[in-house]
Amino acid sequence: MVFRRGSVLGPLLFIIFINDLVESCGEDANIYVFLDDAKVYQHILADDDEIKLQACVDIFVKWAEEWLVKINYSKCKVMSIMHKGQRVNNDTAYHMQDTLLDKVDKIKDLGVLFDP
């Protein structure tokens, strides 16, 4: 789908188009969508939550393939944010199709630097 810059209808059509992503991932999914940017997240309290997160990522990739949306896998990262003193299991490896996602300690998003 191609939208022209400066058009009035383009952004509206894209919002309608991207809203299907949130519905496709189901109620268990936690997704933030802002313009052409989407973030999938999960509060990890048990091993089952890690499985839910990977399942949501898999649905996300399937949706992108179905709607012919190209995902820039090099921009997809994994970051853990926790309470002070809380430990995180860094053994879990998340992937999108055959691409292993990089784990990072900090990430810049929309001009804001996030770190644990």
Phi, psi and omega per residue, in radians:
M1 nan 2.283 -3.090
V2 -2.081 2.241 3.082
F3 -2.051 2.441 -3.133
R4 -1.527 2.441 3.072
R5 -1.137 2.464 3.097
G6 1.518 -0.089 3.122
S7 -1.396 2.703 3.120
V8 -1.494 -0.674 -3.078
L9 -1.347 -0.502 -3.090
G10 -0.957 -0.952 -3.139
P11 -1.076 -0.649 3.114
L12 -1.131 -0.773 3.111
L13 -1.120 -0.649 3.125
F14 -1.157 -0.696 3.107
I15 -1.081 -0.761 3.097
I16 -1.109 -0.731 -3.133
F17 -1.098 -0.822 -3.048
I18 -1.322 -0.428 3.120
N19 -1.087 -0.450 3.089
D20 -1.116 -0.503 3.110
L21 -1.074 -0.822 -3.118
V22 -1.089 -0.757 3.124
E23 -1.165 -0.652 -3.105
S24 -1.153 -0.591 -3.086
C25 -1.336 -0.259 3.062
G26 1.524 3.105 -3.061
E27 -1.322 -0.390 3.135
D28 -1.316 -0.285 -3.070
A29 -1.422 2.518 3.031
N30 -2.030 1.931 -3.062
I31 -2.323 2.306 2.948
Y32 -1.801 2.281 3.093
V33 -2.176 2.219 3.068
F34 -2.402 1.958 -3.063
L35 0.917 -2.057 -3.104
D36 -1.740 0.367 -3.083
D37 -2.058 2.340 3.120
A38 -2.326 2.462 3.098
K39 -2.208 2.318 3.073
V40 -1.873 2.292 -3.133
Y41 -2.464 2.834 -3.137
Q42 -2.656 2.359 3.025
H43 -1.392 1.952 -3.044
I44 -1.606 1.940 3.074
L45 -2.021 -0.377 -3.115
A46 -2.573 2.937 3.131
D47 -1.030 -0.561 3.134
D48 -1.077 -0.566 3.123
D49 -1.177 -0.588 3.085
E50 -1.149 -0.661 3.101
I51 -1.160 -0.709 3.105
K52 -1.082 -0.727 3.142
L53 -1.108 -0.804 3.126
Q54 -1.112 -0.668 3.105
A55 -1.092 -0.689 3.120
C56 -1.163 -0.712 3.093
V57 -1.087 -0.708 3.118
D58 -1.103 -0.718 3.100
I59 -1.135 -0.702 3.107
F60 -1.001 -0.827 3.138
V61 -1.134 -0.723 3.126
K62 -1.087 -0.731 3.107
W63 -1.073 -0.774 -3.130
A64 -1.080 -0.731 3.113
E65 -1.129 -0.732 -3.113
E66 -1.109 -0.678 -3.096
W67 -1.698 0.159 3.093
L68 1.029 0.675 3.073
V69 -1.687 2.213 3.140
K70 -1.512 2.255 3.086
I71 -1.745 2.272 3.067
N72 -1.493 1.639 -3.063
Y73 -1.082 -0.454 3.137
S74 -1.197 -0.355 3.105
K75 -1.617 -0.120 -3.127
C76 -1.506 2.148 -3.071
K77 -2.293 2.849 3.059
V78 -2.069 2.299 3.107
M79 -2.445 2.404 3.099
S80 -1.825 2.281 3.074
I81 -2.111 2.244 -3.068
M82 -2.457 2.953 3.069
H83 -1.238 2.740 3.132
K84 -1.032 2.273 3.128
G85 1.518 -0.205 3.141
Q86 -1.384 2.452 3.112
R87 -1.732 2.655 3.138
V88 -2.135 2.541 3.078
N89 -1.458 1.828 -3.117
N90 -1.552 0.147 -3.117
D91 -1.389 -0.370 -3.086
T92 -1.243 2.255 3.106
A93 -1.937 2.037 3.117
Y94 -1.661 2.598 -3.104
H95 -2.498 2.738 3.023
M96 -2.124 1.968 -2.988
Q97 0.966 -2.084 -3.127
D98 -1.724 0.107 -3.079
T99 -1.705 2.104 3.068
L100 -1.331 2.238 -3.104
L101 -1.405 2.390 3.129
D102 -1.249 2.453 3.020
K103 -1.665 2.321 -3.110
V104 -2.202 2.732 3.100
D105 -1.606 -0.399 3.101
K106 -2.635 2.707 -3.121
I107 -2.621 2.485 3.085
K108 -1.711 2.224 -3.112
D109 -2.383 2.096 -3.125
L110 0.909 0.678 3.088
G111 1.469 0.013 -3.133
V112 -1.948 2.324 3.116
L113 -1.600 2.145 3.102
F114 -1.860 2.380 3.014
D115 -2.582 2.809 -3.093
P116 -1.125 nan nan
